[in-house]
Amino acid sequence: MSALKARINYIAEFSDKKLETEFFNQYIGKAIRYIRPIMLCFGILNTLFIIPDYFFIENPTAFIQAAVGRVILFILVLALFFGIKRTDNYRRFAVWITLGETAVIILFFYVLNCYETPDFLIQAFGVMVILIVLCMVPNRWIYSMGMSVFTSTGFLILSKLLIKNIEARQFLAGTVYIWIVIVLSAILSLRSNYIERVWYLNNKELTRLSMTDPLSGAFNRIKINEEMKKWTEYSKRYNADFSIAIIDFDDFKGINDNYGHLVGDKIIVEFVSLINKKIRKCDIFARWGGEEFILLLPNTNIKQAVELTERIRKSIENHDFCIPNNITCSIGVAQMTADDDETTILRKVDNVLYAAKKAGKNTVVWL
C-alpha cells in the first residue's frame, strides 16, 4: 500500500485501523527504548524536589503530605517503567500511558495544594514543562491533547482557588503562555505524527518492491531465498513437513513468438492471480525466473502437496486465458527430508520438473 492509497485522517492516524495498529506496534517498540529512561529521570527529579519542598513548605504536616505525594508518584513512574517494557499491544500501551499521565497530573495538583503560598509564574513554568513532556511521550495525538487541556485547565482553576492575590496581568500572561505551548505542541506533534506515518508507508512500499516481481506481483528470488532459509531451518528444528513445487509453463516461447511478449506478460499476470486464489496464506509463491515459478508449502507433506499442485494444474488447463489455445504447465514436487538442505531440495524438485517435461508435459511429477 502506497502513501497515496492509505488515508491519514485529521488526527494524524491511518483511517485503516489495522494499518494504524501495525504502525503503532512497531513505533512503540522503538519509542520505548528512549521513553523509559526519560520516565525514570523524571521520577527521580520529581522525588529530589522533596529537598526544596523542605525549605519552601513551612507547615510540617503539609511537607510530609507533599513528600508522600512525590514518593507515590515515583512508585507510579517505576510501575510504568517496568510495565510498558512488557507491552507490545497498541491499545494497551495507549491506555497505560494515558492513565499514568492522569495519575501524575493529579499528584502534581496534590503537591501544589500542599504549598501555602505557591508562586503562580513558577508553577506555570512547571506546567509548561509538563505539557512539552506530554507531547514527547508516544501516545495517540488526541489522548496527548486531551491530557494537555486537562492539565492546563486544572492548573488554572486550582491556581485561582489556592493562590491568593494573583495579579491579573500575571494570571493572564501565564494563561496565554500555557496555551501558546499547547497550540505549538499540538501543531508540531500533529505534523510529526503525520510525517512518521508517511515515512512508514514509504518504507513499507520500498520493502514490498524489493521483494516483489514487478511484472507478476508475485514474490521475487530475494524473498524466496529468505523464506527458503527460514522454512528449511524450521523443518529441521521441529521435524515439520515442508514441500516445494516448481511450476513451469509448457511451450511458453511459442506463445511469445505467436502472440507477442505483451500477451505473454498478460498471461503471466493472470496466471499468478489464479495461483494466489488456490494457495493458503502461509504458502509462499514466487517467480523463479522467466516462466518458472516456485511454491513453498510449509507444514505440508508430499501427498498434500501433490493434491494441491494437481488442482493447480487442472485449473490452469481449464482456464480461459486471452488466447484461443489451451495453456498448460508441468509441475515438479518434492518433500524435504532430514538429509536435505536448501541446495539439495531445490536440486530434487528441479530434477522432477525435468521428469515432468520428459513425461509429456501438462503433468505433476513428485519425489
Secondary structure in CASP SS format (residue, H / E / C, confidence):
PFRMAT SS
TARGET T0000
AUTHOR 0000-0000-0000
METHOD secondary structure of the structure
MODEL  1
M C 1.00
S C 1.00
A C 1.00
L C 1.00
K C 1.00
A C 1.00
R C 1.00
I E 1.00
N C 1.00
Y C 1.00
I C 1.00
A C 1.00
E C 1.00
F E 1.00
S C 1.00
D C 1.00
K H 1.00
K H 1.00
L H 1.00
E H 1.00
T H 1.00
E H 1.00
F H 1.00
F H 1.00
N H 1.00
Q H 1.00
Y H 1.00
I H 1.00
G H 1.00
K H 1.00
A H 1.00
I H 1.00
R H 1.00
Y H 1.00
I H 1.00
R H 1.00
P H 1.00
I H 1.00
M H 1.00
L H 1.00
C H 1.00
F H 1.00
G H 1.00
I H 1.00
L H 1.00
N H 1.00
T H 1.00
L H 1.00
F C 1.00
I H 1.00
I H 1.00
P H 1.00
D H 1.00
Y H 1.00
F H 1.00
F H 1.00
I C 1.00
E C 1.00
N C 1.00
P H 1.00
T H 1.00
A H 1.00
F H 1.00
I H 1.00
Q H 1.00
A H 1.00
A H 1.00
V H 1.00
G H 1.00
R H 1.00
V H 1.00
I H 1.00
L H 1.00
F H 1.00
I H 1.00
L H 1.00
V H 1.00
L H 1.00
A H 1.00
L H 1.00
F H 1.00
F H 1.00
G H 1.00
I H 1.00
K H 1.00
R H 1.00
T C 1.00
D C 1.00
N C 1.00
Y H 1.00
R H 1.00
R H 1.00
F H 1.00
A H 1.00
V H 1.00
W H 1.00
I H 1.00
T H 1.00
L H 1.00
G H 1.00
E H 1.00
T H 1.00
A H 1.00
V H 1.00
I H 1.00
I H 1.00
L H 1.00
F H 1.00
F H 1.00
Y H 1.00
V H 1.00
L H 1.00
N H 1.00
C H 1.00
Y C 1.00
E C 1.00
T C 1.00
P C 1.00
D C 1.00
F H 1.00
L H 1.00
I H 1.00
Q H 1.00
A H 1.00
F H 1.00
G H 1.00
V H 1.00
M H 1.00
V H 1.00
I H 1.00
L H 1.00
I H 1.00
V H 1.00
L H 1.00
C H 1.00
M H 1.00
V C 1.00
P C 1.00
N C 1.00
R C 1.00
W H 1.00
I H 1.00
Y H 1.00
S H 1.00
M H 1.00
G H 1.00
M H 1.00
S H 1.00
V H 1.00
F H 1.00
T H 1.00
S H 1.00
T H 1.00
G H 1.00
F H 1.00
L H 1.00
I H 1.00
L H 1.00
S H 1.00
K H 1.00
L H 1.00
L H 1.00
I C 1.00
K C 1.00
N C 1.00
I C 1.00
E C 1.00
A H 1.00
R H 1.00
Q H 1.00
F H 1.00
L H 1.00
A H 1.00
G H 1.00
T H 1.00
V H 1.00
Y H 1.00
I H 1.00
W H 1.00
I H 1.00
V H 1.00
I H 1.00
V H 1.00
L H 1.00
S H 1.00
A H 1.00
I H 1.00
L H 1.00
S H 1.00
L H 1.00
R H 1.00
S H 1.00
N H 1.00
Y H 1.00
I H 1.00
E H 1.00
R H 1.00
V H 1.00
W H 1.00
Y H 1.00
L H 1.00
N H 1.00
N H 1.00
K H 1.00
E H 1.00
L H 1.00
T H 1.00
R H 1.00
L H 1.00
S H 1.00
M H 1.00
T E 1.00
D C 1.00
P C 1.00
L C 1.00
S C 1.00
G C 1.00
A C 1.00
F E 1.00
N C 1.00
R H 1.00
I H 1.00
K H 1.00
I H 1.00
N H 1.00
E H 1.00
E H 1.00
M H 1.00
K H 1.00
K H 1.00
W H 1.00
T H 1.00
E H 1.00
Y H 1.00
S H 1.00
K H 1.00
R H 1.00
Y H 1.00
N C 1.00
A C 1.00
D C 1.00
F E 1.00
S E 1.00
I E 1.00
A E 1.00
I E 1.00
I E 1.00
D E 1.00
F E 1.00
D C 1.00
D C 1.00
F H 1.00
K H 1.00
G H 1.00
I H 1.00
N H 1.00
D H 1.00
N H 1.00
Y H 1.00
G C 1.00
H H 1.00
L H 1.00
V H 1.00
G H 1.00
D H 1.00
K H 1.00
I H 1.00
I H 1.00
V H 1.00
E H 1.00
F H 1.00
V H 1.00
S H 1.00
L H 1.00
I H 1.00
N H 1.00
K H 1.00
K H 1.00
I C 1.00
R C 1.00
K C 1.00
C C 1.00
D C 1.00
I E 1.00
F E 1.00
A E 1.00
R E 1.00
W E 1.00
G E 1.00
G C 1.00
E C 1.00
E E 1.00
F E 1.00
I E 1.00
L E 1.00
L E 1.00
L E 1.00
P E 1.00
N C 1.00
T C 1.00
N C 1.00
I H 1.00
K H 1.00
Q H 1.00
A H 1.00
V H 1.00
E H 1.00
L H 1.00
T H 1.00
E H 1.00
R H 1.00
I H 1.00
R H 1.00
K H 1.00
S H 1.00
I H 1.00
E H 1.00
N H 1.00
H C 1.00
D C 1.00
F C 1.00
C C 1.00
I C 1.00
P C 1.00
N C 1.00
N C 1.00
I C 1.00
T C 1.00
C E 1.00
S E 1.00
I E 1.00
G E 1.00
V E 1.00
A E 1.00
Q E 1.00
M C 1.00
T C 1.00
A C 1.00
D C 1.00
D C 1.00
D C 1.00
E H 1.00
T H 1.00
T H 1.00
I H 1.00
L H 1.00
R H 1.00
K H 1.00
V H 1.00
D H 1.00
N H 1.00
V H 1.00
L H 1.00
Y H 1.00
A H 1.00
A H 1.00
K H 1.00
K H 1.00
A C 1.00
G C 1.00
K C 1.00
N C 1.00
T C 1.00
V E 1.00
V E 1.00
W E 1.00
L C 1.00
END
